[in-house]
Amino acid sequence: MKHLINVFIFLMVTLLSGCAFTMVDTGAVAKSDLPRDTAPIVNTADAQSLSEGNNTFAFDFYRQVRSGNGNLIYSPYSISLAAAMLYGGSGGETASQIANTLHFTLPPGKFHPTLDALSLNLATRADESKKFGSKNPMQLYIANAVWGQKDYAFEKNYLDLLATNYGAGVRLLDFAAAPDSARRQINDWVDRETQGKIKDIMPPGSVDPSTRMVLANAIYFKAAWQDAFVKDLTGDAPFTLLDGTRIQVPMMETDGGIPSRVGSGEGCQAVALPYKGDLVEMVVILPDQGKFESVESILDAKMFRTILDGLQPNQVTLYMPRFEFTKDFDLKSILSTMGMPLAFDKERADFSGITKEDRLYVQQALHKAYVLTNEEGTEAAAASIFGLAPASLPISQELRIDRPFIFIIRDVPTGTILFVGRVVNPLE
């Protein structure tokens, strides 16, 4: 497997059109004088609560989007990070809905520092992986960014929160006078932060003169398998689709048994495949023939934990298809259905923690993710954007992943789910 990439963006706009300005980008940043807290004091229980909340949201989201027929890839962690910056500026029932939907269970005074600690922890993975050899070290890069309208009054407390917990200031653009130029600059940032894997997340017209703020998170992951598939053994093999049709796909194969952890759950088998260094792993859930939809319908954080707890070390010869695809999500309807409609309501949204100048609401929420899996490893990326405007398996020697399956990429030390996806057709 090769690459996983994820981007999530909240586009925030005001209910009132802004005044036109002549300058497009001064390069200025509205930021707090406070530095990022690089050593937040967090207890173990709070860290576990945060991770469990993220993982619960991961499967809540899956149940909302699984009704489609195609492959899926998204990053619940990316969505949570971008939403957390939004949450930090929200108030009243708007804040309660965001917290309940994303499973932000800690009080704000603990939540933001705990999320900061997790982000800082994950940022060490790339350097940690170098201890296991300089060849193909793991890459895990996470970046937050906020863009705001120049000459706009942002609340000092909000700038302090962004600085201390997210390492971000507000980059000043002129959405009012040159919205498309601002859109291109944001797309360029996402492109850079995801190593060119997420392009044009914000389509033409997604930014207009009323836009006041854009909050974004980008995550890029690339890692080699602990025990790679053998490229010379890859060949066409049958893969059975959900409707029973059999197609030929490039099927990877290991050279004999490789160390892994295998097990089973209700109506499924599972295998955990570590990446180099054992810091991150892919867990593949393979529903039994004819039970894909029934397994999907009951899969949640508790079931996933049960599957993980039942995995046992084993030597297994593994057959698995190569796959590569990108998936876009318009999150406005998804998140509204999941329980946070007020954030998108022009009349009732409360983001008074960001500014008192206008009443902001979330105009758009976009998410885009990419995954490539091959003999060497996995590459993935994702980005998330919010835009605001006013107003246990029996011991076996062989496992063939030759039918639709679900995969989860998780950080092992913290248990945090970074990516979730499914493959119903490796050729899509």
N, C-alpha and C positions, 0 to 999 in steps of 0.2 A: 504494500500500500504506500501511497506517496503523500498527497497533500490534502489538508482540510483548511478551509478558509471561511470566515464568517464576518459579516458586517451588519450592524443594526443602527438605524438612524431614527431619531425623533425630530420632526420638523415642527417648530413652534411658531405660531403667527399671532398677530394681534387682531382684534375685531375692527380696528380703525386703520385706514390707510396711513402710512407714514409720510412725512415730508420728503421731498426729493433733495438729495445732496449731490454735490459735484464730484467728490472723491470716491473712487471705487474701493480701494484697499490701502489704508495707510500703513499697514504692517504693525499697527499698534495692538496691544493686548490690554484688556481690562482685567486686572488681577489683584489678588490680595497681597499684602506684604508678608503674609505668613508662609513659611516653607512647608513642603509636604512632610507629614509625620511618617518617617521611615522606620519607626520602631513603636508602633501602637501597642499598648498593653491590652491584651485580649486573653480571656480565660478559655480553657478547653471547651467548656459547655457552650459558650457563645459561638465559638468557631464551628462546633458540630451542628448547632442549630442553624447557622447560616448555610452550611453545606447541605443539610437535609432539606431546607427550604428550597434551595436552588434545584435539587434533584426532584422534589415533589412537583415544582413548576415544570421541569423538563418533561415529565410524563403527562401532566395536565395539558400541556401544549400539544403533545403528540396526539392525544385523544381528540383534540379540536381539528387537527389537520389531516388525520389519517383517512378521512372519507374519500379523498381523491384516489385516482388509480395509479399514479406514477411513483417514482422514486422520491425519497425525502432526504434532506440534509438541513440541519439548522443547529445553532449554538445557543442553548438556554443560558449559558454563562454570559455570552455577549449581550443577549437581550436584557438579562438581569442588571448588568453593569450600566447600560445606557438608561434603563428605567430607574436605577438607583439615583443617578444624577437628576433625573426628572423629579423623583420622589422628594429629593432634598429641597426642592423649591415649591412643593405643593403644600396645601393646607386643608383642614376640615375633612369633609367626606371624600373629596378627591384623593387626599393622601391615604385615607383608610381603604379606599377601593384599590389603589395601586399596591399597597402593602398586602392586602388580602389576596389579590390575584397573583402577585409574584411570590407570595409566601415569605415576605419580609417580617419575620416574627419578633425580632428584637426591637426594643425602643430605639428611636432615632439616635440618641446619644451613644448607644452601643453599636447600632447597626452599621453606620458609616465607618467607624474605626475598624470594626471587624472585617468589613469588606475590603478596606484598605490593606489590612494584614494579609488577607487571602491573596489579593492581587500581588503584593510584594513577595509573598511566598512562591506563587506560580512563576514570577519573573526570574526566580533563581534556577528554574529547571534546566534552561539551556546550559548554564555554566556547570550545573551538577552533572549533566550527561557527559560532559567532556572528560570527566574522571574515568569513564569507561572506554576511552579511546578517542583520538582526534579525528578519525575517519567518520564522516557523516554524523556529526553530533546532532542531537535533537534541537529543533528550533521551536520555541513557543514565545510569541511576541503578542502583547496585549497593549492597546493604546486607546486612550480616551481623548476626545477633543470637543470643544464647544465654540461655536461661532455666534456672534451677536451683532446687532445693528449698531454702527458707530454713533456716537453722541446719544446713546440710550442710557437711561438710569437703571443700572442693576444694583440690587440690594447688597450691601457690604457683607452681611452674614452669609449670603449665598456664595459670593466670591471667596469668602474664607473657607466655606465647606468644600468647594471645588478644589481649592489649593491644597488644603491639608489632607484630604482623603482621596483625591483623584489625581493630584499632580497636574491640574489643568487650570488655565486661565481662560478668559473669553476672548477669542481672536476676533477683532473688529473688522467687519465687512460692511459694504453699503448695499444691503438688500433692496432698499427703497429705490435707489437710482440705477443699479445695475444687477438685478437679480440673477440673470443668466451667468454673468461673470462669477458671481458668488457661488452659484451651483457648480460650475466647472472647477473652481478651486477646492470645494469640498470633495468632489469626485476624485480629483487628483490626489488629495490626501489619502482617501480610502484606497486608491490604486497603489500608492507607495507603501502604505502600512500592511497591505496584504500581498506584497511581492507581485503585483500585477494580476492577481487572480480574480479580484472583484472590481469590475469596471462599470462606470456609469450607473451606480446604484440609484442616483437621483436623476430621473428622466427629464427631458425638456418640459418646462412648465410646472415642475414640482416646487420651484421657488418663485415667489412673486413679490411685488413691492410691499406687501403687508407682512412678509416674514420678519420676525424679530430675533429668532434664535434657532440654531440647529445643534442638537446634542448627538454625538456619535461615539460608537465603540467599534474597534476592529480587532480581530484576533486571527493570528496566523500560526499554523502548526505544521511541522514537517518532521518526521521521524522514521528511522529505519527499524525494521523488525529485529527483535533479539535473535531470531533464527529465520533467515530470509527464505522465501520460496526460491526454487531453482528455475531460472529463466528458460533453460534448455528443455525443461520438462513441461512447460506450458503448451497446451494444445487444445484444439476444439473438443468440447464435450457437451453432452446434453444438459439443459437447464429447463426445469418444468415451471411454466408460468402459472399464475393463479387460476386461469381458465382451463388448465390441463394441457395446453399447447406445449410442445417440446421444441426448443430452439438450440442451436449450437452457439456456444460462447467460449471465449478464451479462458480456460480453466487452469489456474495455477496449482502447483503441486510441491510439497516438501520432499526432500530426499530422505525418505524414511521417517522414523519417529522424531519429533521435536518436543522439548519440554514445554508443557502448557498445563492449564488447569481446565478440567472438563466437568460437566455436571448436567443436571436436568431440572426442569421446572414443570409446571402444569401444562402438559401438551407440547413440550418443547425440549430441545437439547441446547446446551450452551458451551462455549469455549472462550477462554480468555487468552488473548495473544499479546504478550508484552512487547513493547518497543525497547530498543537498546537502553540499558540502564535500569529497567524495571520501574521507572518513575511514572510512566503512562502506559495504559493498555487499551486494547480494543476488545470489548466483550461482544461476541456474536451470539445472537439468540435465533435458533433455527426451529421454527414451529414444525410439528409433525405434519406429514402430508395431509392436506385438506383442513388443517386447523389454524391457518395463518390468521384469519379474521377473528376467530375466537380468542386466540392468544393476544392479538392486538387490543381487543376490547377489555381485557382484564389486566393488561400490563400497567403497573404503576410502581411508585418508588418502593413500596413494601415488597411486592413480588420480585422486583429487581434485587433488593437486598437479600431475599431468600435464595435467589439463584446464586448470587455471589457467595453467600455463606456455604452453599452446598458444593462449590467447585473444589475438585481434588486434583493434586498433581498427577500427571500422566504423560506418557510418551505417545504421541498421536501422529499418524500420517494424515495430513490435511489437504483437502482439495477445495479450492475457493476461486470464484470468478474474479477477474479484473473488472473494475468499474470506474467511471469518471462522469460526473454530471454537476450541474449548477441548479439551484432552486431559489426562486424569489417568493417573498411573502409580503402582501399588503396587510400589515398587522392591525390596522384600525378596526376592522370588523372582528378579527380574531380576539384581540384583547378586550374589546367591548363585550363580546359574548362571554368571555371568561370572567367578567366581573368588574371592569373599570371603564364604563361608558362615560363617566363624568369628565374624564381627562380630555375627551374629544367633543365636549358639549360647549358650544360658543357662549351660551347663556349662563352656565353654572360652574364651569371649570374654575378651580382656585389654585393659581400659581403665584399668589401674592408674595411668596417667599423669594421669587426671582426678581420681581419689579412691582412697584406701586404705580408706575406710569400708565399702564394699560392693563386690561384684563386679558390674560393669555389663555389660549387653549391649544391642544395638539391638533394640528391640521393634518399631518401625515405621520405614519409610523411604518418604516420600511426595513426589511431584513433580507439579506442575500447571502447565500452560502455555497461553497464549492468543495468538492471532495475528489481526490484521485487516489486509487488504491492499485498497487501493482506488486511485483515480486519483491521489490526492495523495501517498501514501507508505505506510509500514508502521508499525503499532503492535504491540508484542508485550510479553508479560510472562511471568515464570515464578517459581516459588518451590520451594524444596527443604527438606525437613525430615527430620532424624534424631532419633528419640526413644530415650533410653536408660533402661534399668531394671537393678537388680542381677541378680546371677547372670550438430583445427582445421577449423572449418566453412568451405566455399567462400564467397567474397564473395557476399552476398545482400542484396536490398533489403527482404526481408520475412521475419518469423519468427512463426509462429502456434503459440502454446502452447495447443493444443486437444485435448490428451489428458493422462493422468496424468503428473505431473512431481515432481521433488525440488527443494527449495530450501535454500540455506545462507546464513545471514547472518553475515558475518565482519568483524572489525576489520581494516582494510587495513594500518595501520602495523605491527602485531604479528603479523598472520596468524591471530589467535585466532578460532576459531569460537564465536559467541555463541548461535546458534539453528540447529537442523536440523529440517526438516519435509518432508512430502510432501502433495500434493493429488491424491487419486484421484477425488474428486467435489466440485467447488466449491460444491455446494448442500447438503452435509451440515452 
